[in-house]
């Protein structure tokens, strides 16, 4: 999967630097580089090389699930919890009493 420059920042949990290859190295050793990505599961950064300018990009293994693919593409983001549902209430009474109260509230007294 290819990523554009806007998401090239390395995650904070990475403990070792991302491997970097030039476009020329990718052209000449693509099989080895792709095999390395597949085996390690780590993305690599491809740079223009030779100071000629151009854009950098990242090659990474495709995420396993559709959710992971959409998340990696930046099309979705994990939900943030904003107080709902509220704090969990503990019921100290008997379960049968609780059901009786709920049914009475619903108008289903049985």
C-alpha distances in whole Angstrom, upper triangle without the diagonal:
4,7,10,13,15,13,13,16,16,17,21,21,19,22,21,20,16,16,16,16,17,16,19,18,15,17,20,18,15,16,17,14,11,14,15,11,12,15,15,12,12,9,11,12,13,16,18,21,25,25,24,22,19,16,14,10,8,6,5,6,6,9,12,13,13,14,12,9,12,12,9,9,13,14,16,18,20,24,27,30,33,36,36,37,40,41,42,46,48,50,53,55,56,53,56,57,53,53,56,56,52,54,57,55,53,56,56,59,59
4,7,10,12,10,11,14,15,17,20,21,19,22,21,19,15,15,15,15,15,14,17,17,14,16,19,18,15,17,18,14,13,16,16,13,14,18,17,14,13,10,10,10,10,13,15,18,22,22,21,19,16,12,10,7,6,5,7,9,9,12,15,17,16,17,14,11,13,14,10,9,12,14,17,19,21,25,27,31,33,37,37,38,41,42,43,47,49,52,55,57,58,55,58,59,55,55,59,57,54,56,59,56,55,58,58,61,62
4,7,8,7,7,11,12,14,18,19,18,21,20,18,14,15,15,15,16,15,19,19,16,18,21,20,18,20,20,17,16,19,18,15,16,20,18,15,14,10,11,10,11,13,15,18,22,21,21,18,15,11,9,6,6,7,8,11,11,13,16,17,16,17,14,12,12,12,9,8,10,13,15,16,19,23,25,28,31,34,34,36,38,40,42,45,48,51,54,56,57,54,57,58,54,54,57,56,53,55,57,55,53,57,57,60,61
4,6,6,7,11,13,15,19,21,19,23,22,19,16,17,15,16,16,15,19,20,17,19,22,22,20,22,23,19,18,22,21,18,20,23,21,19,17,13,13,11,11,12,14,17,20,19,19,15,12,9,8,6,7,10,12,15,15,16,20,21,19,19,17,15,15,14,11,10,11,13,16,17,21,24,25,29,31,35,35,37,40,41,43,47,49,52,55,58,58,56,59,59,56,56,59,58,54,57,59,56,55,58,59,61,63
4,6,5,9,11,14,17,20,18,21,20,17,15,16,14,15,15,15,19,19,18,20,23,23,21,24,24,20,20,23,22,19,22,24,22,20,17,14,13,10,11,11,12,16,19,17,17,14,11,7,7,6,8,12,14,17,17,19,23,23,22,22,19,17,17,16,13,12,13,16,18,19,22,25,26,30,31,35,36,38,40,42,43,47,50,53,56,58,59,57,60,61,57,57,60,59,56,58,60,57,56,60,60,63,64
4,6,8,11,13,16,19,18,21,21,18,16,18,17,19,19,19,23,23,21,24,27,26,24,27,27,23,23,26,24,21,23,26,24,21,18,15,15,13,14,14,16,19,22,20,20,17,14,11,10,10,11,14,15,18,18,19,22,23,22,20,18,17,16,15,12,11,10,14,16,16,19,22,23,26,28,31,32,35,37,38,40,44,47,50,53,55,57,55,57,58,54,54,57,56,53,55,57,54,53,57,57,60,62
4,6,8,10,13,15,15,18,18,16,14,16,16,18,19,19,23,22,21,23,26,25,23,25,25,21,20,23,22,18,20,23,20,18,15,12,13,12,14,15,17,20,23,22,22,19,16,13,11,9,9,12,12,15,15,16,19,20,19,18,15,14,14,12,9,9,9,12,14,14,16,20,21,24,26,30,31,33,35,36,38,42,44,47,50,53,54,52,55,55,52,52,55,54,51,53,55,52,52,55,55,58,59
4,6,9,12,14,13,16,15,13,10,13,12,14,16,16,20,20,18,21,24,22,21,23,22,19,19,21,19,16,19,21,19,16,13,10,10,8,11,12,14,17,20,19,20,17,15,11,9,8,7,11,11,15,16,17,20,21,21,20,17,16,17,15,12,12,12,16,17,17,19,23,23,27,29,32,34,35,37,39,40,44,46,50,53,55,56,54,57,58,54,55,58,56,54,56,58,55,55,58,59,61,62
4,6,9,12,11,14,14,11,10,13,13,16,18,19,23,22,21,24,26,25,23,26,25,21,21,23,21,18,21,22,19,17,14,12,12,11,14,14,17,19,22,21,22,19,18,14,12,11,10,13,14,17,18,18,22,23,23,21,18,18,18,15,13,14,13,17,18,17,19,22,22,25,27,31,32,34,35,36,38,42,44,48,51,53,55,53,56,56,53,53,57,55,52,55,57,54,54,57,58,60,62
4,6,8,7,10,10,9,8,11,13,16,18,20,23,22,21,24,26,24,23,24,23,19,20,21,19,16,19,20,16,15,11,10,11,10,14,15,19,20,23,22,24,21,20,17,14,13,11,13,13,16,17,17,20,22,22,21,17,18,18,16,13,15,15,19,19,17,19,22,22,25,28,31,32,34,35,36,38,41,43,47,49,52,53,52,55,55,52,53,56,55,52,55,57,54,54,57,58,60,61
4,6,6,9,11,10,10,14,16,19,22,23,26,25,23,27,29,27,25,26,25,21,21,23,20,17,19,20,17,15,12,11,13,14,17,19,22,24,27,26,28,25,24,20,17,16,13,15,14,16,17,16,19,20,21,19,16,17,18,14,12,15,14,18,17,15,16,19,19,22,25,27,29,30,32,32,34,38,40,43,46,48,50,48,51,52,48,49,53,51,49,51,54,51,51,54,54,57,58
4,6,8,10,11,12,16,18,21,24,26,29,27,26,30,31,29,28,29,27,24,24,25,22,20,22,22,19,17,14,15,16,16,20,21,25,26,29,28,30,27,26,23,20,19,17,19,17,19,20,19,22,23,24,22,19,20,21,17,16,19,18,21,20,18,18,20,20,22,25,27,29,30,31,32,33,37,39,42,45,48,49,48,51,51,48,49,52,51,49,52,54,51,51,55,55,57,58
4,6,9,11,12,16,18,22,25,27,30,27,26,30,31,29,28,28,26,23,23,24,21,19,20,20,16,15,13,14,16,17,21,23,26,27,30,30,32,29,28,25,22,20,18,19,17,18,20,18,20,22,23,21,18,20,21,18,16,19,19,22,21,18,18,21,20,23,25,28,29,30,31,31,32,36,38,41,43,46,48,46,50,50,47,48,51,50,48,51,53,51,50,54,54,56,57
4,6,7,8,12,15,18,21,24,26,24,23,27,28,25,24,25,23,20,20,21,18,16,18,17,14,13,10,11,13,14,18,20,23,24,27,27,29,27,26,23,20,18,15,16,15,16,18,18,20,22,24,22,18,20,21,18,16,19,19,23,22,20,20,23,23,26,29,31,32,34,35,35,36,40,41,45,47,50,51,49,53,53,50,51,55,53,51,54,56,54,54,57,57,59,60
4,7,9,12,15,19,22,25,27,25,24,28,29,26,25,26,23,21,22,22,18,17,19,18,14,15,12,14,14,16,20,21,25,25,28,28,30,28,28,25,22,21,18,19,17,19,21,21,23,25,27,25,22,23,25,22,20,23,23,27,26,24,24,27,27,29,32,34,35,36,37,37,38,42,43,46,48,51,52,51,55,55,52,53,57,56,53,56,59,56,56,60,60,62,62
4,7,9,12,16,19,22,24,21,21,25,25,23,22,23,20,18,19,19,16,15,18,17,13,14,11,12,12,13,17,18,22,22,24,25,27,26,26,23,19,19,16,17,16,18,21,21,23,26,28,27,23,24,26,23,20,23,24,27,27,26,26,29,29,32,34,37,38,39,40,40,41,45,46,50,52,55,56,54,58,59,56,56,60,59,57,59,62,59,59,63,63,65,65
4,6,9,13,16,19,21,18,18,22,23,21,20,22,19,16,18,19,15,14,18,17,14,14,11,11,10,10,14,15,18,18,21,21,23,22,22,20,16,16,13,15,15,17,20,21,24,26,28,27,23,23,25,23,20,22,23,26,27,25,26,29,30,33,35,38,39,40,42,42,43,47,48,52,54,57,58,57,60,61,57,58,62,61,58,61,63,61,60,64,64,66,67
4,6,10,13,16,18,16,15,19,20,18,17,19,16,13,15,16,13,11,15,15,12,12,8,7,6,7,10,12,16,16,19,20,22,20,19,17,13,12,10,11,11,14,17,18,21,24,25,24,21,21,22,20,17,19,20,24,25,24,25,28,29,32,35,38,39,40,42,42,43,47,49,52,54,57,58,56,60,61,57,58,61,60,58,60,63,60,60,63,63,65,66
4,7,10,13,15,12,12,16,16,14,14,16,13,10,12,14,10,10,14,14,11,12,9,8,5,6,9,11,14,14,17,18,20,19,19,17,13,12,10,11,11,14,18,19,22,25,26,26,22,22,24,23,19,21,23,26,27,26,28,31,32,36,38,41,42,43,45,46,47,50,52,55,58,60,61,59,63,64,60,61,64,63,61,63,66,63,62,66,66,68,69
4,7,10,12,10,10,14,14,13,13,15,14,10,13,15,12,12,15,16,14,15,11,9,6,5,6,7,11,10,13,14,16,16,15,13,10,10,9,10,12,15,19,21,24,27,27,28,24,23,25,24,20,21,23,26,28,27,29,33,34,37,40,43,44,45,47,48,49,53,55,58,60,63,64,62,65,66,63,63,67,65,63,65,68,65,64,68,68,70,71
4,7,8,6,7,10,11,10,10,13,12,9,12,14,12,12,16,17,16,16,13,11,7,6,5,6,9,8,12,13,15,15,14,13,10,10,10,10,13,16,19,22,25,28,28,29,25,24,26,25,22,22,24,28,29,30,32,35,37,40,43,46,46,48,50,51,52,56,58,61,63,66,67,64,68,69,65,65,69,68,65,67,70,68,66,70,70,72,73
4,5,5,6,9,10,10,11,14,14,11,14,17,15,15,18,20,19,19,17,14,10,8,5,5,6,5,8,10,11,12,11,11,9,10,11,12,15,18,21,24,27,30,30,31,28,26,28,27,23,23,25,28,31,31,34,37,38,42,44,48,48,50,52,53,54,58,60,63,66,69,69,67,70,71,68,68,71,70,67,70,72,70,68,72,72,75,75
4,5,5,6,9,10,10,13,14,11,13,16,16,15,18,21,20,20,18,15,12,10,6,6,6,6,10,12,11,11,10,10,9,10,11,12,15,18,20,24,27,29,29,30,27,25,27,27,23,22,25,28,30,31,34,37,39,42,45,48,49,50,53,54,55,59,61,64,67,69,70,68,71,72,68,68,72,70,67,69,72,69,68,72,71,74,75
4,5,5,6,8,10,13,13,12,14,17,17,17,20,22,22,22,20,18,14,13,9,9,8,7,9,12,12,13,13,14,13,13,15,15,18,21,23,26,29,32,32,33,30,28,30,30,26,26,29,31,34,35,37,41,42,46,49,52,52,54,56,57,59,62,64,67,70,72,73,71,74,75,71,71,75,74,71,73,75,73,72,75,75,78,78
4,5,5,6,7,11,10,9,12,14,13,14,17,19,18,19,18,16,12,12,9,10,10,9,11,14,15,16,15,15,13,14,14,14,16,19,22,25,28,30,31,32,29,27,30,29,26,26,28,31,33,34,36,40,42,45,48,51,51,53,55,56,57,61,63,66,68,71,71,69,72,73,70,70,73,72,69,72,74,72,71,74,74,76,77
4,6,5,5,8,9,7,9,12,12,12,15,17,17,17,16,13,11,10,8,10,10,11,14,16,16,16,15,14,12,12,12,11,14,16,18,22,24,27,28,29,26,24,26,26,23,23,26,28,30,31,34,37,39,43,45,49,49,50,53,54,55,58,60,63,66,68,69,66,69,70,67,67,70,70,67,69,71,69,68,71,71,73,74
4,6,6,9,11,10,11,14,15,15,17,19,20,20,19,17,14,14,11,12,12,12,14,17,16,17,16,16,14,14,15,13,17,18,21,24,27,29,30,31,28,26,28,29,25,25,28,30,33,34,36,40,42,46,48,51,52,53,56,57,58,61,63,66,69,71,72,69,72,73,70,70,73,72,69,71,74,71,70,73,73,76,76
4,6,9,9,10,12,14,14,16,18,19,20,21,20,18,16,16,13,14,14,13,15,18,18,20,19,19,17,17,17,16,19,20,23,26,28,31,32,34,31,29,31,32,28,28,31,33,36,37,39,43,45,48,51,54,54,55,58,59,60,63,65,68,71,73,73,71,74,75,72,72,75,75,71,73,76,74,72,76,75,78,78
4,6,6,6,9,10,11,12,14,16,17,18,17,16,13,14,12,14,15,15,17,20,20,21,20,20,17,17,16,14,16,17,20,24,26,29,30,32,28,27,29,30,26,26,30,32,34,35,37,41,43,46,49,52,52,53,56,56,57,61,62,65,68,70,70,68,71,72,69,69,73,72,69,71,74,72,70,74,73,75,76
4,6,5,6,8,10,10,12,14,15,16,15,14,12,13,11,14,15,15,18,21,21,21,19,18,16,15,14,11,13,14,17,20,22,26,26,28,25,23,26,27,23,23,27,29,31,32,34,38,40,43,46,49,49,50,53,54,55,58,60,63,65,68,68,65,68,69,66,66,70,69,66,68,71,68,67,70,70,72,73
4,6,5,6,9,10,11,12,14,15,16,15,14,16,14,17,19,19,22,25,25,25,23,22,19,18,16,13,14,14,17,20,22,25,26,28,25,24,27,27,24,25,28,30,32,33,35,38,41,44,47,50,50,51,53,54,54,58,59,62,65,67,67,64,67,69,66,65,69,68,65,67,70,68,67,70,69,72,72
4,6,5,6,9,10,11,12,14,14,14,12,15,14,17,19,19,21,24,25,25,24,22,20,18,16,13,14,14,18,21,22,26,27,29,26,24,28,28,24,25,28,31,32,33,35,38,40,43,47,49,49,50,53,53,54,57,59,62,64,66,66,64,67,68,65,65,69,68,65,67,70,68,67,70,69,72,72
4,5,5,6,9,10,11,12,11,10,9,11,11,14,16,16,19,22,22,22,21,19,16,14,12,10,11,12,15,18,20,24,25,26,23,22,25,25,21,22,25,28,29,30,31,35,37,40,43,46,46,47,50,50,51,55,56,59,62,64,64,62,65,66,63,63,67,66,63,65,68,66,65,68,67,70,70
4,5,5,6,9,10,10,11,10,9,12,12,15,18,19,22,24,24,24,22,20,17,14,12,9,9,9,12,15,17,20,22,24,20,19,22,22,19,20,23,25,27,28,29,33,35,39,42,45,45,45,48,49,49,53,54,57,60,62,62,59,62,64,61,60,64,64,61,62,65,63,62,65,64,67,67
4,5,5,6,9,10,11,12,12,15,15,19,21,21,25,27,27,27,25,23,20,18,15,12,11,10,14,16,17,21,23,25,21,20,24,24,21,22,26,28,29,30,31,34,37,40,43,45,45,46,49,49,49,53,54,57,59,62,62,59,62,64,61,60,64,64,61,62,66,64,62,66,65,67,67
4,5,5,6,8,8,9,9,13,14,17,20,20,23,25,26,26,24,22,19,17,14,11,11,10,14,16,18,21,24,25,21,21,24,23,20,22,25,27,28,29,30,33,35,38,41,44,44,45,47,48,48,52,53,56,58,60,61,58,61,63,60,60,63,63,60,62,65,63,62,65,65,67,67
4,6,5,5,6,6,7,11,12,16,19,20,23,25,26,25,23,20,17,14,11,8,7,7,10,13,15,18,20,21,18,17,20,20,16,18,21,24,25,25,26,30,32,35,38,41,41,42,44,45,45,49,50,53,55,58,58,56,59,60,57,57,61,60,57,59,62,60,59,62,61,64,64
4,6,5,8,9,11,14,16,19,22,23,27,28,29,28,26,23,20,17,14,10,8,6,10,12,13,16,19,20,17,16,20,20,17,19,22,24,25,25,26,30,32,35,38,41,41,41,44,44,44,48,49,52,54,57,57,54,57,59,56,55,59,59,56,57,61,59,57,61,60,62,62
4,6,8,11,12,16,18,21,24,25,28,30,31,30,28,26,22,20,16,13,11,9,13,14,15,18,21,22,19,19,23,22,19,22,25,27,27,27,28,31,33,36,39,42,42,42,44,45,45,48,49,52,54,56,56,54,57,59,56,56,59,59,56,58,61,60,58,62,61,63,63
4,5,8,10,14,16,20,23,24,27,28,30,29,27,24,21,18,15,12,10,9,13,14,15,18,21,22,18,18,22,21,18,21,23,25,26,25,26,29,31,34,37,39,40,40,42,42,43,46,47,50,52,55,55,53,56,58,54,55,58,58,55,57,60,58,57,61,60,62,62
4,7,10,13,16,19,23,24,27,28,29,28,26,23,20,17,13,10,7,6,9,10,11,15,17,18,14,15,18,17,14,17,19,22,22,22,22,26,28,31,34,36,36,37,39,40,40,44,45,48,50,52,53,50,53,55,52,52,56,55,52,54,57,55,54,58,57,59,59
4,7,10,13,16,20,21,24,25,27,25,23,20,17,14,10,9,7,7,11,12,14,17,19,19,15,15,18,17,14,16,18,21,22,21,22,26,27,30,33,36,36,37,39,40,40,44,46,49,51,54,54,52,55,56,53,53,57,56,53,56,58,56,55,59,58,61,61
4,7,10,13,17,18,22,22,23,22,20,17,13,10,7,5,4,7,10,11,15,17,19,19,15,14,17,16,12,14,16,19,20,20,22,25,27,30,33,36,37,38,40,41,42,45,47,50,53,55,56,53,57,58,54,54,58,57,54,57,59,57,56,59,59,62,62
4,7,10,13,14,18,19,20,19,17,14,11,9,6,6,7,10,13,15,18,21,22,22,18,17,20,19,15,16,19,22,23,23,25,28,30,33,36,39,40,41,43,44,45,49,50,54,56,59,59,57,60,61,58,58,62,61,58,60,63,60,59,63,63,65,66
4,6,10,11,15,15,17,15,13,11,7,6,4,7,9,13,15,17,21,23,24,24,20,19,21,19,16,16,18,22,23,23,25,29,30,34,36,39,40,42,44,45,46,50,52,55,58,60,61,59,62,63,60,60,63,62,59,62,64,62,61,64,64,67,67
4,7,9,12,13,14,12,11,9,6,5,6,7,11,14,17,19,23,25,25,26,22,21,22,22,18,18,20,23,25,26,28,32,33,37,39,42,43,45,47,48,49,53,55,58,61,64,64,62,65,66,63,63,66,65,62,64,67,64,63,67,67,69,70
4,5,9,9,10,9,8,7,5,7,9,11,14,18,20,23,26,28,28,29,25,24,25,24,20,20,22,25,27,28,30,34,35,39,41,44,45,47,49,50,52,55,57,61,63,66,67,65,68,69,65,65,69,67,64,67,69,66,65,69,69,72,73
4,7,7,7,6,6,6,6,9,12,14,17,21,23,25,29,31,31,31,28,26,27,27,23,22,24,27,30,30,33,36,38,41,43,47,48,50,52,53,55,58,61,64,67,69,70,68,71,72,68,68,72,70,67,69,72,69,68,72,72,74,76
4,5,7,8,9,10,9,12,14,16,19,23,25,28,31,33,33,34,31,29,30,30,26,26,27,30,33,33,36,39,40,44,46,49,50,52,54,55,57,61,63,66,69,71,72,70,73,74,70,71,74,73,70,72,75,72,71,74,74,77,78
4,5,8,10,12,13,16,18,20,23,26,29,32,35,37,37,38,35,33,34,33,30,29,31,34,36,37,39,43,44,47,49,52,54,55,57,58,60,64,66,69,72,75,76,74,77,78,74,74,78,76,73,76,78,75,74,78,78,81,82
4,6,9,11,12,15,18,20,24,27,29,32,36,38,37,37,34,32,33,33,29,28,30,33,35,35,38,41,42,46,47,51,52,54,56,57,59,63,65,68,71,74,75,73,76,77,73,73,77,75,72,75,77,74,73,77,77,80,81
4,7,10,12,15,18,21,24,28,29,32,36,37,37,37,34,32,33,32,29,28,29,32,35,35,38,42,43,46,48,51,53,55,57,58,60,64,66,69,72,75,76,74,77,77,74,74,77,76,73,75,77,74,73,77,77,80,81
4,7,9,13,16,19,22,26,27,30,33,35,34,34,32,29,30,29,26,25,26,29,32,32,35,38,39,43,44,48,49,51,53,55,57,60,63,66,69,72,73,71,74,74,70,71,74,72,69,72,74,71,70,73,74,77,78
4,7,10,14,16,20,23,24,27,30,32,31,31,29,26,27,27,23,22,23,26,29,29,33,36,37,41,42,46,47,49,51,53,55,58,61,64,67,69,70,68,71,72,68,68,71,70,67,69,71,68,67,70,71,74,75
4,7,10,13,17,20,21,23,27,28,27,28,25,23,23,23,20,18,19,22,25,26,29,32,33,37,39,42,43,45,47,49,51,55,57,60,63,66,67,64,67,68,64,64,68,66,63,65,67,64,63,67,67,70,71
4,7,10,13,17,19,21,24,26,26,26,23,21,22,21,17,17,18,21,24,24,27,30,32,35,37,41,42,44,46,47,49,53,55,58,61,63,64,62,65,66,62,62,66,64,61,64,66,63,62,66,66,69,70
4,7,10,14,15,17,21,22,22,22,19,17,18,18,14,14,16,18,21,22,24,28,30,33,35,39,39,41,43,45,46,50,52,56,58,61,62,59,62,63,59,59,63,62,59,61,63,60,59,63,63,66,67
4,6,10,12,14,18,20,20,20,17,15,17,16,12,12,15,18,20,20,23,26,28,31,34,37,38,39,42,43,44,48,50,53,56,58,59,57,60,61,57,57,61,59,56,59,61,58,57,61,61,63,64
4,7,9,12,15,18,18,19,16,14,16,16,12,13,16,18,20,21,23,27,29,32,35,38,38,40,42,43,44,48,50,53,56,58,59,56,59,60,57,57,60,59,56,58,61,58,57,61,60,63,64
4,6,9,12,15,15,16,13,11,14,14,10,12,14,17,18,19,21,24,27,30,33,36,36,37,40,41,41,45,47,50,53,55,55,53,56,57,53,53,57,56,53,55,58,56,54,58,57,60,60
4,6,9,12,13,15,11,10,14,14,11,13,16,18,19,19,21,24,27,30,33,36,36,36,39,40,41,44,46,49,51,53,54,51,54,55,52,52,55,55,52,53,56,54,53,56,56,58,59
4,6,9,10,11,9,7,11,11,9,10,14,15,16,17,19,22,25,28,31,34,34,34,37,38,39,42,44,47,50,52,52,49,52,53,50,49,53,52,49,51,54,52,50,53,53,55,56
4,6,8,8,5,5,9,9,8,10,13,14,14,15,16,19,22,25,28,31,30,31,34,35,35,39,40,43,46,48,48,45,48,49,46,46,49,49,45,47,50,48,47,50,49,52,52
4,7,8,7,7,11,11,11,13,16,16,16,17,17,20,23,25,29,31,30,31,34,35,34,38,39,42,45,46,46,43,46,48,44,44,47,47,44,45,49,47,45,48,47,50,50
4,5,5,6,9,10,11,12,14,14,13,15,15,18,21,23,27,29,27,28,31,32,32,36,37,39,42,44,44,41,43,45,42,41,44,44,41,42,45,43,42,45,44,47,47
4,5,5,6,9,10,11,12,11,11,13,14,17,20,23,26,28,27,27,31,32,32,36,38,40,43,45,44,41,44,45,42,41,44,44,40,42,45,43,41,44,43,46,47
4,5,5,6,9,10,11,10,8,10,10,13,16,19,22,24,23,24,27,29,29,33,35,37,40,42,42,39,42,43,39,39,42,41,38,40,43,40,39,42,42,44,45
4,6,5,6,8,10,10,9,10,11,14,17,20,23,26,25,26,29,30,31,34,36,39,42,44,44,41,44,45,42,41,45,44,41,43,45,43,42,45,45,47,48
4,5,5,6,9,9,9,11,13,16,19,22,26,28,28,29,32,33,34,37,39,42,45,47,47,44,47,48,45,44,47,47,43,45,48,46,44,47,47,50,50
4,5,5,6,5,6,9,11,14,17,20,23,26,25,26,29,31,32,36,38,41,44,46,46,43,46,47,43,43,46,45,42,43,46,43,42,45,45,48,49
4,5,5,6,5,6,8,12,14,18,21,24,23,25,27,29,30,34,36,39,42,44,45,42,45,46,42,42,45,44,41,43,45,43,42,45,45,48,49
4,5,8,8,9,11,15,17,21,24,27,27,28,31,32,33,37,39,42,45,47,48,45,48,49,46,45,49,48,45,47,49,47,45,49,49,51,52
4,6,8,10,13,16,19,22,25,28,28,29,32,34,35,39,41,44,47,49,50,47,50,51,47,47,50,49,46,48,50,47,46,49,49,52,53
4,6,7,10,13,16,19,22,25,25,27,29,31,33,37,39,42,45,47,48,46,48,49,45,45,48,47,44,46,48,45,44,48,48,51,52
4,7,10,13,16,19,21,24,24,26,29,31,32,36,39,41,45,46,47,44,47,47,44,43,47,45,42,44,46,43,42,45,45,48,50
4,7,9,12,15,18,21,20,22,25,27,29,32,35,37,41,43,43,41,43,44,40,40,43,42,38,40,43,40,38,42,42,45,46
4,6,9,12,15,18,18,20,23,25,26,30,32,35,38,41,42,39,42,42,39,39,42,40,37,39,42,39,38,41,42,45,46
4,6,10,13,16,15,17,19,21,23,26,29,32,35,37,38,36,39,39,35,36,39,37,34,37,39,36,35,39,39,42,43
4,6,9,12,12,13,16,18,20,23,26,29,32,34,36,33,36,36,32,33,36,34,31,34,36,33,32,36,36,39,40
4,6,9,10,12,14,16,18,22,25,28,31,33,35,33,36,36,32,33,36,34,31,34,36,32,32,36,37,39,41
4,6,7,9,10,12,15,18,21,24,27,30,31,30,33,32,28,29,32,30,28,31,32,29,29,33,34,36,38
4,6,8,9,12,15,18,21,24,27,30,32,30,33,32,28,30,32,30,27,30,32,28,29,32,33,36,38
4,6,6,8,11,14,18,21,24,26,28,27,30,29,25,27,29,26,24,28,29,26,26,30,31,33,35
3,5,8,10,13,17,19,23,25,26,25,27,27,23,24,26,24,22,25,26,23,23,27,28,30,32
4,7,8,11,14,17,20,22,24,22,24,24,20,21,24,22,19,22,24,21,21,25,26,28,30
4,6,9,12,15,18,20,23,21,24,23,20,21,24,21,19,23,24,21,22,25,26,28,30
4,6,10,13,16,18,21,20,23,22,19,21,23,21,19,23,24,22,23,27,27,28,30
4,7,10,13,15,17,16,20,19,16,18,21,19,17,21,22,20,21,25,25,26,28
4,6,10,12,14,14,17,16,13,15,18,16,15,19,20,18,20,23,23,24,25
4,6,9,12,12,15,14,12,15,17,15,15,19,20,19,21,24,24,24,25
4,6,8,9,12,10,8,12,14,12,13,16,17,16,19,21,21,20,22
4,7,9,12,10,10,13,15,14,15,18,19,19,21,23,23,22,23
4,7,9,7,7,10,11,11,13,15,16,17,19,21,20,19,19
4,6,5,6,9,10,11,13,14,16,17,19,20,19,17,17
4,5,5,6,9,10,11,12,14,15,17,18,17,16,15
4,5,5,6,9,10,11,12,14,15,16,14,13,12
4,5,5,6,9,10,11,12,14,15,14,12,13
4,5,5,6,9,10,11,12,14,13,12,13
4,5,5,6,8,10,10,12,10,10,10
4,6,5,6,9,10,10,9,7,8
4,6,5,6,9,10,10,9,11
4,5,5,6,9,9,9,11
4,5,5,6,5,5,8
4,5,5,6,5,9
4,6,8,8,12
4,5,8,11
4,6,9
4,6
4
